[in-house]
Amino acid sequence: MNTFVVRIWWEPDLTRPDGRPLWRGQVQHVSSERAFAFQSLTELLRFIQSQTGDLEGKADSYTEKA
C-alpha cells in the first residue's frame, strides 16, 4: 500500500508570466519518507509514479468486493 501526504498552497505575491497565480506544493511518500516539491500537476504525478510504478491500466484490474 502506498500513502502520500500532499500539501498545496497559493503564493499570493507571486504570479506566472501570463498573470495566473502561482501554486506550489509538496508531496511525501509516507513509508519511504521521500519528499518532493512541485509546481504542476504533471510534476506531482511524475513523483507518485516514481514511487508506485505506472498506474495506468491497473485501475481496470481492481474490482469491488461485496
Residue pairs with C-beta under 8 A, 6 or more apart in sequence:
2 29
2 31
2 48
2 51
2 52
3 29
3 30
3 31
4 27
4 28
4 29
4 30
4 48
4 51
5 27
5 28
5 30
6 25
6 26
6 27
6 44
7 25
7 26
7 27
8 23
8 24
8 25
9 23
9 24
9 25
10 21
10 22
10 23
10 24
11 21
11 22
11 23
11 24
12 21
14 21
14 22
15 21
15 22
16 22
22 39
23 39
24 37
24 38
24 39
25 37
25 38
25 39
25 44
26 35
26 36
26 37
26 38
27 35
27 36
27 38
27 44
27 47
27 48
28 34
28 35
28 36
29 35
29 47
29 51
32 51
34 51
36 43
36 47
38 44
38 47
48 55
49 55
